[in-house]
Each structure stands twice: as structure tokens, then as C-alpha cells.
């Protein structure tokens, strides 16, 4: 039996096994085996070489525009950026990854118009693996859906999931420390619902015999496997609904219901028309929000505050220390203190250290040793 047949057999057994406390450990072991065999099959496929999409990341952040063929991605990226992506009224127009640069709020946002995904992309159909490898390098995934084909959203997410892309969630808190003896010692917080035996069975499938394991926060078997594998990518996402100008107003409740059926809040989705260039301002604002970008205006000695080209940071990476690393050069080693004026400061010209968290539109002056 080949790997593909083994994978199919495992998937069938998992699907046909009712999930309960009595079967949880068995299902955990099956899912661990399935994950390992998928990884092995993927490694075999990638070792054969083939065409890839090499895109140099430039700008402050990168957005991957994801959708099925002919949904209007090329039209949108041409409307948003300086890219020149071929547009045609037929499928598979975009054959290469076309990067464009959106200048917004002083930030340079690279947008990648990747080839339209097709069902089975994670398995390699239509060059899907190469396309998905580009998506993994992005900072935000924007799903572009036709207003008439909302149901394709679930299939798109599944393709990304199968390629180890986890959306709108955080990595599970799992710490594994190998040791020479003593077996598996599992420490869990009170809210973990998985049985300890299930956790140990999954760990053994991955070759852990002696280790101290700490798990914080409840998680599923799949999330446990994600944490053990430690090769997943965690990205935020949002939805843009294209061709909204083509529907009648009385059809809008049906669209909203379709969105809710796929766990998309209609108020969070952005309705646009790439062709008519409508809704693009709202789209830019939502992308900025989902990226969690922060503008910091640098007060440069002898030149004053530069409001034209701010330093762009991201939420969670927005301390003075992060700013120093982004600025580069010798500022890090020469740093004495900083002065901040703006939303994060208690008063103008507040003196702060490396751990001070900056806010959007702060003015920052670095005081360095000569």
C-alpha cells in the first residue's frame, strides 16, 4: 500500500469512528499518524523539484490576495497598486505571482496577486503548492469572493488549512523538553479537556518517550498536533466580496445570510466592485486595521518631525526596542533613552526606555550616545 492509499485509509477510519472519551485516545493516535504520512508525502513531492514562485518581499508588510480563478483579483490589484496584472474574461489569467505596492497612511503595503486557487491546490493541482507557499510568507490573507459564490470560501480556507496555514487564531501554548529518562510527564492547566492518556498517545506517535510537557489553555487534538509539529503559519484574514454592484438591493439579505452560514460577519466583510472601483477606501481601511499597523513619526535631529515617511510597526511589535531594530544601523548599541509625544505618552517629550509601547501617530526622538 502506497502513502496515498495509507492516508486515505486513515481518513476513512477517522471519519467512521465516533468521537467520545472512550475513542479520543485512538482518534488522537490516528490523526497523529495521518499528519506524519501527509508530511512524508509532501516531502517526497517537493524533493522532485518543479516550478516555484519566488517573490521578493518588499515594503512594510505583505498581503496575499486569495481567490478562485476569475474572481477579479487582477482587476483589484491594478486598481489598488501600480501593478500591471493581465486581466481577461477567462479562467487562469494570472499565471505568475504579480506584486504591486499600495501606498496608504504613509506605509508601503505589498499586495501579491497570486494565481487563482483551484480545488485540490494543497495536493499540488494547478501549481497549488507553489501558490500556497507564497501565501505562507504573507502578513495578511485577503479572501476575494464573488458575491454570487460565497460558498467557495470554505473550500479556500480548507486548501490553506491543508497547507499548514492557520487563520485568525494563535499557536497553542505547548512546551516540550526532552530528557533521558522518566517517561512522559504532562502538566496541564485546569481548562484542558483532552485526557492525559490522549496527549501521551499523540506524543508517542511523534517519538517522544521521555519528556516534560506543559500545556496551557484548552485545545483540540488537531491543535495539539499543530503545536507538536511546530511548522504551522498563523495569519490574520479578512473577506472582500466582489461584484457587489451587480446585485439588486433585495438580494443583499440573501448574500448576508450566505456569509453568516460560513461564519463571516457581514459587517466585517467589505463589499467592493473592483471593476467600478467602488468600496476601495473601505477595503484599504479594513486591511490596515487587520494588519495592526502603527505609524511612528521620527523626530530627526536638526530636521524636525518627518510626517511624510513614518516608521511603520505592528501591534505586538511596537516597543521602542522594536523601533530601534527596525531602524537598524548602530542606534541600538548607542541608545541612551527616547522621548515620546503622542497617544502613548503621559505628557509631551516623556522620557522612556526600550520597553515603552508606542501607539499610532506617536512622535519618537531617539537620544543616542555620540
N, C-alpha and C positions, 0 to 999 in steps of 0.2 A: 504494500500500500504506500503510495507516494504522499508527500506532505499535504498536497491539496485535498486528497481524499481523507487523510487523518484529520485535517481541520474541519472538513465538512461533517465527519462522523462526530467529532467533539461538539460542534454547534448543534447537531441534531439531538445529542444526548442531553445537552444543557436545556434546549428548548422543551424536551419531553420530560424533564424532571421537575416535579412541583417543588416550589421553594418554600421551605419551612425550617424550623430549628433543627429538625432531625436530618434534613438533607443539606443544610447550609455548608457544613464542612466538605461534603462530597462535591457540591457545586463549586465551592471555592477552589478545590484541587483541580477540577475540570477547567475552570476559567484560567487558572494559572498555566496549565498545560497548553491551552488554546493560545494564550498570549505568547508563550515561548515559541510555539510552532509557527505562528504568524511572523514573529520576529526573524526566525530562521529562514522562512520562505522569502521574506523581504530582503534579507542579506544576500541570499542566493541570486535574487533577481537583479539587485543593484550591482553585484560583482560582475555582471555581464556587460557593463558599460552602457552606452546609449547616449542619445542627445539630452542635454540638460539646459536649463535656463539660468545663465549666470547674470545676475543683475546687481550692479554695484549700488549699495545703499548710500544715498547722499541726503543732505538736508538734516533737519532736526529729528524728524520721525518718518515712519513709512506706513502707508495704508495699502492693504491688498483689497482690490475690488473683485468680489467673487460672485459668479452667477453662471447659469447655464448659457449655452450659445444663443446669440441673437437677442439678448435681453436689453441691450442698449449700453453696455459698458463703454465701448469705444466712443460712442457719441457723448456720453457723460464726461469721460476724462478729457476729451477735446474741449468741452465747454468749461471745465474747471481749470485746466492747466495749459501749458504750452506744448503738450504732446501732439503728435500728428499720427493718430492711430487710424488705420484703414477702416472705413465704415462701408458696409454693404447690406443689402436686403437678403442675406442668405446665411446659413449656419457656418460656423468655424471661420469667420472672417479674420479674427485675431490669431495669428499663427506663432507670434513671438510675444514675449512679455514687453509691453511698452510702458516705460516710466515717464511720468510727467510731474512737474513741480507746481504745487499750489502755494501761492504767497498769501498768507492770511494772518492777521493780527501780528505782523512782524516775524512770523515763523515761516520756515521753508518746509512744506509738507510734501514728501514724495508719495505719489499715488501710482500704484502698479496695476495696469490693465492686463490681467493675466488671461490666457486663453480660456474660453468658456469650458467649464467643467461638464463632463457627461457622467451618467450613472456608471459606477464601476471605476471611477478615476483612481481611488485609493489602491485598486488592484492593478493599475497600470494601463487601463483603457484610455485611448486618446491622449497618450503622453501625460496622464493624470498625475503620476508620481512626481514628475519634474515640476508640474504646475504647483502641486501641493507643497513641494519643498520650498518654493518661493514664498508661499503663504506663511510658512512657519517662521520666516525671518521678519515678518511684519510686526508692527506695534498695535495695529487695529485691523479687524476684518469688517468690511462693509459688504453685507449681503445685498445684492441688487436683484429684486424680484419684479416680474411683470405683474401689474395689478390684476391680470387675468389668470395668473398661475402661482398663486400664493402657496399652493400645496407643494411646490418644489423646494420650499425652504427646508423641510425635514430631511429631504434627500441630500441637500447641500451640507447641512450640519453633520449628517451621518458620514459623508465622504471625508470631511475634516476630522471627525472623531476617529475613523479608521486609520487616519494618518497621524494619530497621536497628538492632535490639536484639541485642547480643551478650552471651551469658550465660557467666558463670564463666570469663572469660578477660580478658586485659589488652590494651590497644591496642598494635598493632605499633609498634616504635621506628623511625620514618621521619622524617627531616628533609630538607626541600626548600627550597633557597634559589635563587630566580630570579636570573639575571644577563643581561647584554645580549648576550654572545657566548660562543663556546667550546663550544657544543653541550652534550650531557648527560654529566656526569662522575659516575659511580656509585662510591661507596666502600662496601664490604660487609665484615662480619666473616666469618671463615673458615667459620662454620657455616651460612651462607646457601646453600641448594641451588638456588634459582632461577638460571637463566642470566642473565648481564648483558644479553644481547640481549632476553630476555623482559621484563625490568624496563624497559628503554628503550622497547620497543614499547608497553607499557601506559602509560607516562608520556606518550608522544607522542599517544596517543588522548585524553588529557586536556589537550592543548595545551601540554605542556612541551617546549620546543625547546632552550633554554639554561638549565641549572640544575645546581647541585651537590646531589647526593642522597647521603645517608648512611643505611644500613640496618644495624641491629644486631639479630642474632638471626634464626634461620630462620623463614620464613613461606611461606604458600601464595599462589597468585595472588589468591584471594579476599581474603586478609588484606592483601595489597599494595594492592588496590583500596580496601579499607576505610581504610587509612592515608592514601591519596591523597585520598579523598573527605572524610575528617575530619568526618563528620556522623553517626557511629555512636554509640550509647549503650552503655556497658559496665556490666552489672549482675550482682550475685550472685543465685543462685537456690537453691531447695530444693523438696522434694516432700512434700506431705501426702496420705496415702492415706485417703480417707474411706469410711465404711460398713464398717469393719473388724469391727464387732460382728456383721455379718450372715453371716460366713463360718465354716465349720467348721474346726477346728484342722488336719484332714488336708488342707485346701485351701491352707493357708498356704505350703507348699513351691512350689506352682504359682504363687502370687502372687509369691513371691520370684524365681522363675525368669523370670517376665514382666518384673519390674523389671530384672533383670540384662540381659535381651535389649535393653533400652532404655538401657543404661549407667547405671542407677540402682543404687547400692549399697543393698540392703535395710536395712543397719544405719544408713545416713544418712537414709533416708526415715522419716517419722513417721506411725505408724498411729493413726488417730483415729476417733471417731464424733461428728460434730457434733450429731446428734440426741440422743444419750445423754450428750453432754458428757464423753466419755472420751478420754484421751490429750492433753488440752488443756495440762496443765502441761508435758509433754514438748515439745509444739509451741511454747509460749512460750519455753522454754529454747533450742530449736534456732534459732528466729528471732533471739533475742538473740545467739547465737553467730555466725550468718551475717551479721548486721548489723555485727559487730565493735564493739559499743558499750563505752564505758568510762565509769564513774562517778567523778567527782571531787567530793569534799566540800569546800565552800568554808569556810575559817576566816574568819569575818567579824568585823572589829574591834568589840569591845565586846559581841558577841552569841554568840561561840563558833562551834563547827562545826555547820553545817547538814546533818544526816544525812537530813532528810526530802525535800529537793528538790535532788538533786545536779546539778552541771553535767555534761551528757552530751556526750561527744566520741566520735569514731570512730577506729579504728585507722588509722594513716597520717595522721591529722589531730589528733594528740594531744600536741602540744608545748605548753609554757607560752604561746608566742606564739599558737597556735590558741585556747587558753583565753581569752586577752585579747580576741581578735577576736570570740569567741562572747559574751563578757560585754558587749562594746560600751561605750558611754559614753566617758569620757576616760581610762580606765585605761591604754589603750595608750600614749598620749603622756606619761602621768605615771609610768609603770612604772620602778622602780629595780631591784628583784630580787624573787624569790619564795622562799618556804620550803616545803619538801615533807616530809611524813611519810607513810610507807607503802611499798608494794612497790617503787616506782621509786627510793626514796631509800636512800643508803648508811647514813644514820643519821637519827634524828628531827630535824626542823627543819633539814634540809640546805638551805643557800643555793644557789639555782640561777638560771640565766639563761633567756632566751627559748627557747633551743633544747633545753632539757631535755624528754625524752619522759616523759609521765605514764603511769601504769598504773591499772588498775581499782582503785577504792577508795582512791586516794591522798587525802590531806588537803592542800589547797593554800591558802597565805596569800600574798596579793599585798601587797608593800610598795611604796607609791607616794609620789611627791613631793607635798607639801602644796600 
